[in-house]
Amino acid sequence: MHWKQRFYKKNQIGIDAISLLFSFFAAIYIKHQYFLFPKTFTDFLFTCLIVGLWFISAHQCRLYRNRIYKKFPEEILFNFYASILFVILLSAFLFLTKSDYANLFSFAVFVGLHFFLSTVFKYYIRKKQHSAFYEGALYDSIIIVGYNKSSIEFNKTLSEHVYYGYKCIGFINETPIEHESIRYLGNLTSLQTQLQIQHVDEVIIALPSNQPDAIRFCVDVCDMLNIRARLMPALFDLTTKAEEMDNLGMLSVINLNELPLDKWENKIFKSVFDKIVAFLFFIIIGWWLFPIIALLVKLDSKGPVFYKQERWGVNNTPIMCYKFRTMRSANGYKGKDQEDFEQTTRNDPRVTKLGKILRKFSLDELPQFWNVLSGEMSVVGPRPHPTPMNLESMNSVANYLKRHTVKPGITGWAQINGCRGEVRTHEEMEQRVNFDLYFIHRWSFTLDLQIILQTIIKMLRDKSAY
């Protein structure tokens, strides 16, 4: 039996409804020490109002979009947004109506308990679904039409990330595919037959844009058999842009927007947010944690507490990046010559015992909050590379310097997606740059919060850091 992704939405709605009612009655019990279920028609209407306001908030905050194939912190953030809007709407109703229900429960207990329960249950359901995906019990089967760089990468992504819930059962292509790990199903004329004899949930059309007749044929076949079809553009240079679909009459067009951080209001908002986060870090954590780490660094090995390294900031401007020293001698970067630079490798003998711990949990990066406070860096952005690495990559990696159109960050989209530490190959650098460009073209405040949350989780769970 094949799992339909629309069931994920039903699970979310069911979980929220149950946790909302449970939290409501639990808050009443905590406050009054007895259960108070709806006894009158007015009580019943108020209970329905609470449920209705929640689902209005959830709908407006796009809480029930399918995010099974995305990281769970994103779902936590949208759950948080919906909770804030719910509190605003319910508070407004109670204030305007001067309702007697205002004293029946504490907002903190009710909303907090609902947020906690819905998050925990959704995480549990997600893990159960992911387990089913890995076991091959649940998945959506797809056929990919077209064999090219985009479709090959897409198939590789599905194979490596089983938790997306997709399984490619084969390729349709005009010319035979000779690849042992790829199942060739025939040419375009075989598409209808394959869809009729096999259970297929979706068809991914990855044909070049200069083949409109072939694309139309695939869409018509899918429409006739009531099978969902998706188009995968082969515009490699546009894949990271923040494209939007728009309609002009009966025609659809793609808008390629300017960069989100080109807008002055976004720049100001992100800058203010960075300053607030950095300031809060120093007054809550930095003032006591920095002296402890500094003392341990001094006791662990000889040398300065902090390590300075020239890196590139926005518009390729050199900045001095600060870190806690993690090596016995700061020879990772002696000067500006490329040959003087040496990346840290796994089991690097230069790293101290304390340095291994600091690197594992990214504590050596904490002094860069000073770079954020001074305006040279952002909390979230492309990680700044040492000058020699920039000089080496700027002429060999496509679009490399575009990552310097925004401020570099303490953490970034590339880091939470596994691009952390040593860069061993040209392909790894290209992958890191692609992640950075994705962030730059699709920046949003929600994405910043998601990256921060995932960074904290990864600090505690990442066993590959060194």
Phi and psi in degrees as a GROMACS rama.xvg file:
@    title "Ramachandran Plot"
@    xaxis  label "Phi"
@    yaxis  label "Psi"
@TYPE xy
-96.3544  134.143  HIS-2
-78.3972  132.231  TRP-3
-96.225  131.134  LYS-4
-66.8752  -18.688  GLN-5
-67.4709  -20.2524  ARG-6
-66.7488  -25.3458  PHE-7
-61.3612  -39.2774  TYR-8
-65.2651  -40.5897  LYS-9
-64.0532  -38.2257  LYS-10
-62.6568  -42.4722  ASN-11
-61.0524  -47.1584  GLN-12
-62.4979  -43.7967  ILE-13
-63.1504  -43.0922  GLY-14
-62.3451  -44.5223  ILE-15
-64.9314  -40.8764  ASP-16
-63.1442  -45.236  ALA-17
-67.8891  -47.0323  ILE-18
-66.9992  -31.2823  SER-19
-65.8225  -49.1793  LEU-20
-66.539  -42.4778  LEU-21
-61.3234  -44.3806  PHE-22
-64.959  -37.498  SER-23
-62.117  -49.941  PHE-24
-72.5323  -31.59  PHE-25
-67.1054  -37.9688  ALA-26
-65.0343  -39.5165  ALA-27
-63.7263  -42.1943  ILE-28
-65.1674  -42.2588  TYR-29
-61.5088  -37.2949  ILE-30
-78.4622  -40.0549  LYS-31
-109.869  -5.47942  HIS-32
62.5932  27.1762  GLN-33
-157.751  155.205  TYR-34
-79.2651  134.946  PHE-35
-127.506  95.7098  LEU-36
-91.6794  158.216  PHE-37
-53.9899  120.847  PRO-38
-107.786  -30.6348  LYS-39
-113.608  170.573  THR-40
-65.1101  -33.1423  PHE-41
-65.8905  -41.3829  THR-42
-60.3444  -41.8382  ASP-43
-64.3217  -41.454  PHE-44
-64.7405  -38.5623  LEU-45
-66.6332  -39.2057  PHE-46
-62.6907  -42.0814  THR-47
-64.8613  -35.4406  CYS-48
-62.4096  -43.5877  LEU-49
-59.633  -46.7032  ILE-50
-63.1262  -43.2207  VAL-51
-63.1877  -43.3074  GLY-52
-64.664  -35.6146  LEU-53
-63.9331  -46.5633  TRP-54
-73.498  -24.6777  PHE-55
-66.2394  -44.2465  ILE-56
-63.4198  -42.9311  SER-57
-63.7007  -40.0684  ALA-58
-67.0288  -44.4057  HIS-59
-65.6223  -29.6601  GLN-60
-94.1675  9.0803  CYS-61
54.4276  40.8031  ARG-62
-68.4573  -31.3641  LEU-63
-98.5512  20.4731  TYR-64
-68.6172  148.401  ARG-65
-69.232  111.733  ASN-66
-122.03  22.1024  ARG-67
-61.8132  -28.5166  ILE-68
-95.7595  9.94511  TYR-69
-115.196  170.587  LYS-70
-68.3043  144.301  LYS-71
-64.8211  -32.2494  PHE-72
-54.4477  -30.6133  PRO-73
-63.4479  -40.1519  GLU-74
-67.7379  -35.7628  GLU-75
-61.3865  -42.9573  ILE-76
-63.8661  -44.5192  LEU-77
-69.0303  -30.886  PHE-78
-64.3921  -38.0224  ASN-79
-67.2869  -43.3912  PHE-80
-59.864  -44.7498  TYR-81
-62.6722  -37.2268  ALA-82
-65.6331  -39.8092  SER-83
-63.3072  -47.5035  ILE-84
-63.531  -37.522  LEU-85
-61.8308  -44.4406  PHE-86
-61.7274  -41.9877  VAL-87
-62.781  -47.0925  ILE-88
-66.1572  -44.2694  LEU-89
-68.9959  -38.8541  LEU-90
-63.6423  -41.006  SER-91
-62.9764  -42.3623  ALA-92
-62.5579  -47.1807  PHE-93
-64.5534  -35.0873  LEU-94
-72.6792  -43.768  PHE-95
-71.0793  -34.7879  LEU-96
-91.2634  -9.00493  THR-97
49.1908  45.9309  LYS-98
-70.322  146.578  SER-99
-69.6241  -16.0498  ASP-100
-71.8762  -9.7704  TYR-101
-61.6715  -24.4766  ALA-102
-100.132  5.4859  ASN-103
-81.3654  -21.62  LEU-104
-154.678  160.942  PHE-105
-93.9817  130.223  SER-106
-58.0377  -39.6724  PHE-107
-61.7545  -44.4091  ALA-108
-70.1973  -47.2604  VAL-109
-62.9627  -56.8228  PHE-110
-68.8027  -40.6042  VAL-111
-63.3847  -42.9498  GLY-112
-66.5683  -40.7782  LEU-113
-63.7783  -43.8892  HIS-114
-61.5638  -43.2656  PHE-115
-65.4632  -48.623  PHE-116
-65.061  -45.6269  LEU-117
-64.6878  -36.896  SER-118
-66.7105  -45.2754  THR-119
-64.4835  -45.6036  VAL-120
-67.5057  -38.402  PHE-121
-66.1882  -36.9405  LYS-122
-65.2975  -39.9365  TYR-123
-64.7526  -45.451  TYR-124
-62.8474  -41.3268  ILE-125
-61.1889  -44.1715  ARG-126
-64.6324  -38.4502  LYS-127
-64.85  -39.5899  LYS-128
-67.5869  -41.0443  GLN-129
-62.9523  -38.6112  HIS-130
-62.1076  -39.9804  SER-131
-65.8206  -35.912  ALA-132
-62.9853  -47.2216  PHE-133
-64.631  -32.853  TYR-134
-79.9256  -9.25963  GLU-135
79.618  13.1365  GLY-136
-82.098  -31.3453  ALA-137
-130.797  132.76  LEU-138
-173.383  161.468  TYR-139
-101.387  124.13  ASP-140
-86.7088  138.815  SER-141
-131.726  155.755  ILE-142
-118.743  135.002  ILE-143
-104.627  126.354  ILE-144
-101.909  116.887  VAL-145
109.083  131.392  GLY-146
-118.838  101.131  TYR-147
-151.567  -172.983  ASN-148
-59.9792  -41.7475  LYS-149
-65.3951  -48.0881  SER-150
-68.5057  -34.9074  SER-151
-64.9056  -44.2312  ILE-152
-65.0707  -38.2856  GLU-153
-63.7001  -45.3981  PHE-154
-63.1755  -38.6924  ASN-155
-63.6413  -40.7971  LYS-156
-62.5816  -43.665  THR-157
-63.6321  -36.6612  LEU-158
-69.7697  -37.9572  SER-159
-80.8539  -26.2868  GLU-160
-117.889  80.4845  HIS-161
-64.1  -26.4295  VAL-162
-68.8759  -6.00102  TYR-163
-67.706  -23.0894  TYR-164
84.8194  21.6119  GLY-165
-119.006  150.588  TYR-166
-139.385  121.19  LYS-167
-81.6654  120.689  CYS-168
-95.8239  -3.67831  ILE-169
159.777  171.092  GLY-170
-114.133  143.18  PHE-171
-108.008  127.791  ILE-172
-153.814  148.692  ASN-173
-65.0295  -33.8435  GLU-174
-109.879  144.849  THR-175
-57.3262  146.24  PRO-176
-105.823  119.916  ILE-177
-104.55  85.6076  GLU-178
-147.586  125.021  HIS-179
-64.7038  -27.6191  GLU-180
-95.1245  1.62664  SER-181
-119.856  130.589  ILE-182
-91.0507  120.391  ARG-183
-92.054  124.202  TYR-184
-102.774  -3.92957  LEU-185
120.153  -174.779  GLY-186
-88.8715  -173.437  ASN-187
-58.5211  -35.3391  LEU-188
-66.3935  -15.459  THR-189
-88.2497  -7.30787  SER-190
-59.3888  -50.4342  LEU-191
-60.5291  -42.5126  GLN-192
-62.8734  -43.4788  THR-193
-64.7557  -38.2684  GLN-194
-69.0224  -27.0401  LEU-195
-82.9138  -33.0178  GLN-196
-92.9989  -14.7857  ILE-197
-121.157  155.236  GLN-198
-83.2266  113.257  HIS-199
-126.167  128.785  VAL-200
-91.5158  -35.6067  ASP-201
-144.794  154.282  GLU-202
-121.515  124.924  VAL-203
-99.1388  115.645  ILE-204
-96.5096  107.865  ILE-205
-114.381  42.4608  ALA-206
-87.4962  152.078  LEU-207
-62.1803  151.568  PRO-208
-67.5319  -14.2993  SER-209
-87.0782  12.9096  ASN-210
-122.349  59.6399  GLN-211
-62.4245  -34.3957  PRO-212
-65.5817  -40.799  ASP-213
-67.3828  -39.7435  ALA-214
-64.5059  -43.721  ILE-215
-62.5242  -39.189  ARG-216
-60.623  -45.5322  PHE-217
-63.4571  -43.146  CYS-218
-63.2417  -42.7086  VAL-219
-62.9396  -41.5364  ASP-220
-63.0413  -44.0196  VAL-221
-65.3455  -39.3071  CYS-222
-63.9993  -41.5681  ASP-223
-63.5373  -36.0604  MET-224
-97.6742  6.21026  LEU-225
56.8089  48.1563  ASN-226
-117.493  134.28  ILE-227
-65.7432  135.46  ARG-228
-122.962  141.596  ALA-229
-128.808  142.438  ARG-230
-97.2344  133.137  LEU-231
-113.853  103.648  MET-232
-65.6336  144.21  PRO-233
-98.5207  27.6489  ALA-234
-89.6221  85.6746  LEU-235
-60.9856  -34.1658  PHE-236
-78.5734  -5.23737  ASP-237
-113.664  0.6027  LEU-238
-67.1758  -20.676  THR-239
-99.2401  -2.41816  THR-240
-79.0088  156.722  LYS-241
-85.2704  74.5248  ALA-242
-78.022  150.937  GLU-243
-134.468  140.653  GLU-244
-87.6023  138.601  MET-245
-139.316  159.184  ASP-246
-117.683  131.714  ASN-247
-119.114  98.4273  LEU-248
67.6898  -122.482  GLY-249
-97.0624  3.26353  MET-250
-105.115  143.433  LEU-251
-100.695  137.103  SER-252
-129.294  156.416  VAL-253
-106.416  123.085  ILE-254
-92.5878  123.725  ASN-255
-99.3501  99.0294  LEU-256
-74.6964  163.554  ASN-257
-68.1886  163.641  GLU-258
-63.0325  137.497  LEU-259
-55.0397  -38.7816  PRO-260
-84.0062  6.43465  LEU-261
-78.3339  -20.7966  ASP-262
-78.477  130.98  LYS-263
-62.3422  -35.1432  TRP-264
-66.9679  -35.5211  GLU-265
-69.832  -38.6663  ASN-266
-60.6191  -46.6172  LYS-267
-64.4348  -44.6632  ILE-268
-60.8548  -46.8483  PHE-269
-66.0756  -38.4259  LYS-270
-64.6794  -43.7114  SER-271
-64.492  -42.2577  VAL-272
-61.5635  -42.7249  PHE-273
-60.9822  -44.999  ASP-274
-63.4845  -42.1125  LYS-275
-63.6569  -46.6048  ILE-276
-61.6327  -44.7262  VAL-277
-64.451  -42.3818  ALA-278
-63.8823  -44.6019  PHE-279
-64.2391  -36.0775  LEU-280
-60.643  -45.5311  PHE-281
-69.3502  -38.1437  PHE-282
-81.9267  -18.5107  ILE-283
-101.982  -42.2105  ILE-284
-117.819  -47.9009  ILE-285
-58.9108  -38.0044  GLY-286
-64.1234  -29.3878  TRP-287
-104.57  -29.4172  TRP-288
-76.3255  -38.0906  LEU-289
-60.3036  -47.2856  PHE-290
-60.6596  -35.8551  PRO-291
-66.099  -49.0159  ILE-292
-64.0982  -40.8495  ILE-293
-60.1222  -42.6276  ALA-294
-64.8426  -42.1141  LEU-295
-65.7676  -37.8934  LEU-296
-62.5707  -42.7667  VAL-297
-64.9463  -40.6907  LYS-298
-73.4421  -27.626  LEU-299
-76.8494  -39.1795  ASP-300
-160.761  162.395  SER-301
-76.3596  148.18  LYS-302
130.481  175.042  GLY-303
-70.1909  160.502  PRO-304
-73.7796  -43.8117  VAL-305
-103.34  152.086  PHE-306
-120.509  124.659  TYR-307
-105.592  139.664  LYS-308
-145.308  134.534  GLN-309
-75.6815  127.592  GLU-310
-135.601  176.402  ARG-311
-105.411  134.348  TRP-312
-101.442  -151.089  GLY-313
-64.1885  139.861  VAL-314
58.0711  33.6046  ASN-315
64.1879  19.687  ASN-316
-76.3794  126.12  THR-317
-63.5028  135.638  PRO-318
-130.946  158.256  ILE-319
-99.181  113.822  MET-320
-95.2013  134.116  CYS-321
-106.565  141.291  TYR-322
-145.638  158.842  LYS-323
-72.6114  137.227  PHE-324
-67.2867  130.179  ARG-325
-120.78  0.994228  THR-326
-117.258  159.055  MET-327
-64.6221  -30.598  ARG-328
-144.659  141.065  SER-329
-80.706  63.6571  ALA-330
-100.438  7.77584  ASN-331
-62.1705  -24.2297  GLY-332
-150.729  98.8196  TYR-333
-83.3275  -36.8844  LYS-334
-157.284  -153.816  GLY-335
-96.931  -1.26615  LYS-336
-80.8358  138.478  ASP-337
-60.1585  -37.1811  GLN-338
-70.0709  -15.3017  GLU-339
-81.6155  -12.6399  ASP-340
-91.4441  135.356  PHE-341
-139.917  121.128  GLU-342
-68.6009  154.828  GLN-343
-76.9626  130.852  THR-344
-111.392  167.759  THR-345
-63.3181  135.597  ARG-346
59.7997  34.0816  ASN-347
-63.1403  123.195  ASP-348
-66.3586  -16.5299  PRO-349
-74.4669  -22.758  ARG-350
-76.3453  132.002  VAL-351
-78.2637  169.521  THR-352
-61.6641  -45.4556  LYS-353
-66.2551  -37.129  LEU-354
-59.1011  -36.8456  GLY-355
-61.209  -39.9182  LYS-356
-69.6693  -44.9798  ILE-357
-61.0908  -42.0312  LEU-358
-68.7625  -38.9471  ARG-359
-58.696  -40.5219  LYS-360
-104.718  13.2717  PHE-361
59.2026  24.3199  SER-362
-72.2658  -20.885  LEU-363
-69.1322  -17.1378  ASP-364
-85.6704  -9.34138  GLU-365
-58.4401  -35.2743  LEU-366
-59.7644  -15.8091  PRO-367
-70.1085  -8.72918  GLN-368
-64.0967  -24.2401  PHE-369
-68.8119  -37.4966  TRP-370
-62.3915  -34.7433  ASN-371
-69.0873  -44.8192  VAL-372
-63.995  -31.7183  LEU-373
-83.8369  -4.79118  SER-374
89.2976  4.00715  GLY-375
-81.9984  -27.6975  GLU-376
-131.644  170.589  MET-377
-118.305  162.113  SER-378
-64.4161  -42.4105  VAL-379
-122.773  131.08  VAL-380
172.332  179.665  GLY-381
-62.069  133.715  PRO-382
-64.5248  133.362  ARG-383
-73.2255  136.485  PRO-384
-99.9096  152.85  HIS-385
-59.8893  152  PRO-386
-52.5372  -46.5556  THR-387
-59.0235  -36.951  PRO-388
-68.368  -36.558  MET-389
-64.6923  -45.0042  ASN-390
-63.2587  -34.9579  LEU-391
-73.8449  -36.1048  GLU-392
-91.0802  -23.4942  SER-393
-63.2895  -27.1057  MET-394
-101.877  -7.39412  ASN-395
-113.392  -18.8519  SER-396
-112.248  125.221  VAL-397
-61.9479  136.197  ALA-398
62.4182  21.8741  ASN-399
-60.9486  -44.9562  TYR-400
-71.8165  -12.9247  LEU-401
-66.2633  -21.8666  LYS-402
-70.5529  -12.0426  ARG-403
-97.3796  14.0635  HIS-404
-79.4324  -10.1762  THR-405
-128.762  167.403  VAL-406
-65.7744  141.892  LYS-407
-69.5049  161.573  PRO-408
-125.054  162.814  GLY-409
-68.271  -37.2103  ILE-410
-135.246  166.655  THR-411
-158.16  176.269  GLY-412
-62.8074  -36.571  TRP-413
-66.2306  -38.9737  ALA-414
-68.057  -40.3715  GLN-415
-76.7857  -10.3871  ILE-416
-101.822  20.0476  ASN-417
98.0245  -7.01378  GLY-418
-89.1334  80.3725  CYS-419
-133.491  140.994  ARG-420
82.1924  -140.55  GLY-421
-62.9225  136.85  GLU-422
-104.405  109.941  VAL-423
-93.8682  -28.5321  ARG-424
-132.881  165.05  THR-425
-63.0149  -37.4127  HIS-426
-64.5316  -37.377  GLU-427
-65.1066  -38.4153  GLU-428
-67.0117  -40.4017  MET-429
-60.9514  -42.2069  GLU-430
-63.2129  -41.6425  GLN-431
-63.9313  -42.4761  ARG-432
-64.4397  -39.9918  VAL-433
-61.2271  -41.371  ASN-434
-63.4349  -42.0345  PHE-435
-63.3693  -41.2014  ASP-436
-67.2009  -35.8951  LEU-437
-59.3405  -45.2727  TYR-438
-62.7223  -44.7309  PHE-439
-62.8741  -42.4051  ILE-440
-79.163  -21.3774  HIS-441
-120.591  25.2679  ARG-442
-60.1823  142.048  TRP-443
-154.88  161.413  SER-444
-62.4778  -37.4882  PHE-445
-61.9209  -40.4974  THR-446
-64.2373  -39.0379  LEU-447
-59.3422  -48.141  ASP-448
-63.114  -39.9251  LEU-449
-62.1664  -43.0682  GLN-450
-65.6203  -40.806  ILE-451
-61.4346  -46.1231  ILE-452
-64.2976  -43.6386  LEU-453
-68.0323  -31.0107  GLN-454
-64.9665  -43.0103  THR-455
-61.9571  -43.8251  ILE-456
-64.3774  -42.5844  ILE-457
-68.0024  -32.5926  LYS-458
-58.9498  -35.0595  MET-459
-86.5589  -22.5784  LEU-460
-113.41  -17.3993  ARG-461
-73.7988  113.545  ASP-462
-94.0958  -5.65267  LYS-463
-94.4754  -2.02056  SER-464
-71.6268  142.259  ALA-465
